Amino acid sequence: MNGHKSMTDEKSITTSIPPVPVTVIGTGDGKEIPANGVVAVTPDSQPNLAVIVVTPVVAMLIRFLNVYIGTVVGLLGAAMTSNAISAPDFFHLVLKCAGLAFSGAAFLALKDLLTIGARLERKYPLLTGSV
């Protein structure tokens, strides 16, 4: 040979792919959604999937906090660059922005409750009287 390796001289190296966590909202009872910690096995060239179950209440709390904190930060940014929200000092400005942000996050929580209620109505139509 003229100094080149042939394809048969090379060794193949196999590595294991760590499982990819997949978060789902449910009760984790194993009926509709797999139980927490279950690993779904996939073909060799793809990573396995590890199920992480979050209860609906925890998911709604996380969504509420995400919207609330994001709105507080956005209002603070706008209030500090203008006189749209007046306050004697920064602490009072934070309190005003926190109070204003609560209504938006609470509205989203009500919308989430409505969405969950609609899904329950579709799942159990006879309990609500709508067939």
N, C-alpha and C positions, 0 to 999 in steps of 0.2 A: 504494500500500500504506500501511498505517497504522503504519509503523515496525517491523514485525516481519519477520524474515528468513523467506523461504520455504525449504522443504526442498531446493530445487534450488540455492540460493545457497551452501549449506555444502559445504566440501571434505572429502573423506575422507582421513585420514592413515593410512598403513600403516607399521607398525614390524615389524622382524624380532624374532622370539622366539629367545633363545639356547637351544641344545640343553640338555636336562636329562640329567645324568650318571646312568646306571643301572649299578650294580655287580653283577656276577654272579660266581659261583664256578665255576671250570673251568680248562681248560688253554689256552683261547684258540686252539685249533688250527683253528677255523673250521668244524669238522664239525657239532657239535651246538650250540655256542655261537659267536656271531660273534667274529671276532678283535678284539683290543684296539684301540680307537680308531675302530671302524666307527660311522658315524652312520646310524641308521634314520630314513628320511624319513617324516613323517606328513602328514596333510592340513594345508592352510594355516592353519587356526584353532588348531592344536595345535603344541606345541613338538616339535622333533625329539629323538630319544633318542641319546645318545652312550654307547657300551658301554665299560665299564671292567672288565677281567677280572682277578680275583684268584685265585691258585692255591689249591688246598685247604689246603696246608701253611701259607701265609700267613694264610688265613682262620681256621684253627685256632689259630695263634699269637695273632692279634688277639683271638679269643674267650677264650683262656686268660688273656691279660694283662688284659682287661676284667673278667673274673670275679675274678681274683687281686687286682687293685688295689682293686676295689669291696669285696671281702671284708676286705682289710686296713684300709681306711678305716672300714668298719662296725664291725669289732672294736675299732679304736682309739677310736671314739666311745663304744662301750659300756664299754670298759675304763677310759676316763678319767672316766666319770660314776659308776662303781661300783668296788667292790673285787673284781669277778668274776675279773679276771686281775691277779695281784699281780706287781709288778716294782719294783726299787730306784730306777730312774729312767726317764725317757722313752725313752732309747735302748734299754734292755732291754725296755721295753714294746713298742716297735716291732718288735724282733726276735722276741718271743714271738708277736705278732699275725701277723707275716709267716710264721712257721713254721706257725701254725694255719691260715692262709688257703691254704697250698699244697695241703693235702689236698683241699679242695673244688674248687679249680681243676683239680687233676690228675684227680679223679673225672669232671669235665665233659669233659676231654680224652679220657679213656677212652670215655666215652659217644659223643663225636664220632667216634672211631675205629670204634666199633661201628656207628654209623649209616652211615659211609662203606663199611664192610665189607658191610653188608646191601644197600646199593645196588649194590655191585660184584657181589654174589651174584645179585641179580635181573638184572643186565645180562649176566653170564656164568654161567648156571646149570650148564653142562656142565663148567666148570673145577672146580666144587666137588663135583660128583657128585650134586647135587640137581636133578632135572628136574621 
